[in-house]
Amino acid sequence: MKHKERVMRSFAFLEADRVPLDIGGLNVTSLHIKAEEKLKTVLGFRHGNPVIGSFNMQSAIVDERILRNFDADFRVLYAQDGNQWAPCSNGCYRDEYGIEYRMSPDGNYYDFAHYPLAEANLDAIERHKFSDPKSEHRFAGFAERIKIYGDEYALTLEGSRDSIFGISSWLRGLEQFFIDLIEESPIADALLSKVTQHQISVFDHILSRFGKHIDIVRIGDDLGSQNGLLISPEMYRNKVKPYHAKLVKAIKEMSDCKVVMHSCGAIRDILPDFIEIGIDAINPVQTTCDGMDPTELKREFGKHLVFWGGGVDTQHVLCHARPEEVKQFVKASLQVFKPGGGYIFSQVHNIQPDVPVENILAMYEAFHEFSSYT
């Protein structure tokens, strides 16, 4: 069975020969570049310069040798920022929205350093410039990767980051953006609208050229914490959902792509809303959060949403448990999620630098042992 066929059967809620495996098909199912280096060493692969997908998370566009070694089913087309994270005179980097980031003290990630619209009025927000959505740089290398991988593998379109809610809050600063929402300030709507339109323009630019070759589009907005939503379900439905709906509608009008929504945390209360607006899959399925019990999720939503992730907890298990405990977690996850299709295996979020390589190997070993439908 071709990898692409295996994935599409899962999206049709049908069982294939085995569960599809994702390694880096999304920017949140990848490895930190330091973790990728360690894995390549153990696998005996010669090192080279890592290819970075997500700049701030320092996550890799995973080495093809790793993908083939573990028989991954996805290949990513990573849409780059229009300005390629421009260096600033103060040692920071600026993204295409004007948000600045500084390397964290541990040298692993880029943290927020400046929110460009923190004190802006409505007029300043309207005048604030994003980079050109029609930049040719955005799809550099797409044609080559489509030619090499497009027939065999499921192709994902990445690069939209935290597509609407996240970017709006990063422009304004999280605390101030929450105040804007609570006070029903026109600034919140102006930001959400401006970012949504920019995203739609970027997707139009890419999908008009390559949409017929792409199988899955990833969008995202982190809306959950460990214990609940960051905003109330009512606020989500009134303030954010209309923009998510507009973005999903636009993507599906541009292409036949499936849409996966990334949102960390305890998001169960708004899963029906995701289904209503046309979301096909959710990631990362953070099963250790309140209300995210895998058995209940599968029973309640398993005929309407593809679950993409949830294979191994990355907060405690993958980084701290013994390899045998990792294997048992994988086995239990697959037993819950795989019946009837509608499941794609990955760990919960990116593999971090402190994860023992033995645990990474144990995860994939257990996946191949327990993922078969036959």
N, C-alpha and C positions, 0 to 999 in steps of 0.2 A: 504494500500500500504506500503510495506517495505520501510524503509528509503533509503536503497541502491538503490532500484528501482526508487524511486523519483528522486534521484540525477542523475542516469544514463539516465533517460528520459530528464532531463534538458540538459545533455551533447549531447543528440541526437536532441536537439532543438524541443522537444515535450513538451506539457503541461501535468502536472501530476494532482494530487488532489490539491496540493498547491506548492508554491515555496519552494525549499529546504532551510533549515536554518543551518548556520554554526556558532558555538561558539567554537573557539579554534581548529578547524580542521587544521588551519595553524598557524604558530607562530606569525602572524600579524593580526589574527582575534580573539585574545584572550583577556584576562584582565591582567593588572598589578596585581601582587600578593596582593597589598594593596586594589585594587578595588575588587578583588575576595573576600577578607576577609569581606569588607563592605557588599557585596551582600549576602554572606552566613549569616551574622548577621541578615539582614532584612528578609531573607527567613526562619530563624529559624533553620539553620543547625549548628550543633556543629562544632567548629573549630578544625583543626589539622594543622600540618605543611604543608604549600603549596608545591605542586610539581612544580618545575620550569622547563620550557622548554627552553626558550631563556635566557641564563645567563645574557648577557649584558643588555637586555631590561627588565629583571625580570618579564617576562610574564609567566602565569601559564599554565600547562597542566590542563585544567579546571576540577574541581571536578565533578564526575559523577552525583551527586545529582542535580547540576545546569543544566547539560545537559538534564537530564530526566525531570526536572521541566519545562523547556522551549521547550522540544521535539525537540532537535537538531538532525540533520541527519548524522553527521560525528563523527568519533572517530579517534584520531591521534595516529600514531606510530612515536615516536620521536627518531630519530637516534642521539645519543649523540656524542660529540667530543671524539676522541680517547684518549685524556689525561685528560678529565674531568676538564678542566680549572685549571691547577696546580698553587698553591699559590707561590709567589715569596718572596724573603727576604725583598724587598722594600715595601711590603704591597699591591702590585698589584697581578693580576692574569694573567696567560699566557695561550692562547688558543693553539689549535693543530698546528697552523701555526707559532707560536712564537710571535704573537702580544700580547702586554700587555695592561691591562685595570685597571683603578682605579675608585673606587666608587665616584660618583658625589657628590658635596657638599650637595644636597638636600636628599641624601640617597636613591634615587629612581632607578638609572641606573649606569652602568659601562661605563665610557668614555675612549677613547683611551689615553694611556700613553706612548707607545713606538712603533715605526714602525721599525721592525728589519732589513729591507732592504733599509732604507732611503738613505744610502750612499754606497750601495753595487755596485760592478761592475758585469759584466756578469758572471764571474767565480764564484763569491760568491753566486749569485742567483742560479746557477746550483747546488752548493754544499749545499744550505740551506735545512735542513731536516724538513719535516712535520711529524706528527705522523702517525703511521701505519694505512693505510686504511683498513686493515683486522682485526682490533681490534674486539674481541668478545663483548666488552662493547657496541659497537655501537647499537646492536639490543637487548639489555637486556630487557626482558619482552615482546618482540614482540609475541612470541608463545602464551603466556597467553592471551594477549589482542585480538589476532586473534581468539582464541578459544571462548572467551566471546562475542566479538562484530562483528566478521567477516561476519556472515551470515545476520545479520539484518542491520548493518550500513555501510555507505561508509567509507572505510579506507584510510586515507591519510598518505603519508610518508613525514615527516618533518625533518629538521635538517641541510640542506645544506647551510643555511644562505644566504648572498649575494654571489651567487655561484661562479662567475668568475670575473667580473669587480670589484665588491665590495671588495672581498678578495685581489685581486691584488693591488688595491689602498690602502688598509689598511696595506699591507706589505711594501709598498713603501712610503706611505704618499700621501694624495690626490693631493696636489699641485705638488709634484714631479712627480707623475704618469701622471698627465695631461701634464706636460712638456715632459715627455717621449713620450707620444702619439703624441704631436704636432711636436716634433723633429724627429718622426719616428725612435726612438731609438730601437735597438734590445732588450733592456731590457724590454720594454713593451710587446713585443711578447713572450719573454722568460717567463715572469711572467704569462701571460694569458695562455700560453701553459702548464706550470707546474701545475697551479691551476686546469685547465680543466682536465688534466690527473688524478690528485688526486681525483677530484670529480667523474670521471668515475669509478675509481677503487673502491671508496666507494660504489657507486650505484651497481656496479657489485657484490660486497661482500654481499650486502643486498638483492638485487633483485634475485640473483641466489638461495637464500634460501626461500624468502618470496614473490617474485614478483607475484605469482599466486593468492595471497590473497589480494594484495594491488590494490586499484582502481585508486588512484590519486597520482602523485608525484609532489611535489612543488619545483620549483627552483626559483631563484630571483636575481635581480640586480637593485638597485635603479638608474635609468637613467634620472629621471626628477626632475625639481625644480617646484616652484609654477608657473613660467612663461614660461618655455620651457625645452628643453633637456639640460643635463649637458655637452654633447658633440654634435657636429653637426650630423645630420642624415647620412651624408657622412662618417664621422669618425666612427660612429657606424657600418655602413655597411662594411667598409674596415677593421676595426681593431677588433671589438668585435663580430659582428654577426657570423663570421665563427666559433668562439668557442662556442657560444650559439647553433648554428646548430649542431655542433659535439656532444655536450652534449645531446641535445634532441634526435638526431638520435640514440645515444648509449642507452638511456633509453628505447626508443621504440623498439629497437632490443632485449633488455633484457626482456621485459614484454609487456603486453597489456594495461599498465597504461595510463590514460590521464595525460597530463602535464599542470600544471598551472604555469604561470610566474608572480611573484610579482615584480612590479616596481611602486614606488610612482611617483607622479607628473604629469607634462604635457607631456605625451608620445604618443600623437595621431599620430605624424608624422612617428613613427616606428611601429605602429600596423600592417600595411601590411607586414612588415618584420617578425614580430612574426608569423603571419599566414603562411607565406611562409616556415618557418623552422619547422612548425608542432606544434606550441603552440596551445593548446586547449582552454585555459581560461586565463584571466588576472585578477589580483588583485593588489591594492585595489579599483580601479576605483575612483580616487580622483577627483570627479566631480566639485570641486571648483577651479581647476587649469585651466589655459588658454587652450582652445581647447578641454576641456573634458566635454562639454555639454552632458548630458545623452541622450537627444532626438536625437542629431546628431550621437552620438556613436552607439546607438541602430539601427538607420536607416542605417548607413554606414557599420557597422561591425557585426550586430546582427545575421547574418546567418553563420558567420565564427568563431566568438569568443564567448565563454561563459563569461559573466560578473559576477565576483565574488566579491561582495562588493558594495560600493557606496550607501548603504542603509541609512546611516546617516553621515553627515559631523562631523568629530571629532575635527576639529580645532576650530570651533565656536559653532555649534549647540548642540552637545551632552554634552559639558562641561559647556555651558553658557546659553542656552535657557531654557524656561519653558517646563515642560512635555508636554503640549498641542502643543507647537511648534515642539517638537521632533516628536510627533505623526503625525503632518501634513507633516513633511519632509519625514517620512517613507512612508506615503500614496502616496505622489507624486512620490517618487522613484519607488515604486512598480508599479504604473500606467504606468510608462515609460518602465521599464525593464522586467516586467514579461510576456507580451504577446508573445506567440510563444515559450515559454521555453527559454533555454539558459541563465538562471539567477539563481544565488545563493545569498541569502541575508546574508549580514553581514554589520556591520558598517565599515567606512573607518579607518583601522588600529586598534591597540589595545586600549582598554578602559583604560584610565589613572587614577591615584589615585585621581585627583581632580574632576572627573565626579560624579555628584550627583546620588545616588542610585535611586532616583525617576525617573531620566531620563533614566536609564538603564531599569527599569521596564516599563516605557512608550514606549520605543523602541520595546520591545518584545510583549507588549500588542497590539501595533499598527500592528506589523508584523502579528500576528495571526488573527487580525481583517480583514486585507486587502490582505493577501497572497493567498487566495483560488482562484482556477480556476473555481469553480462551482458556 
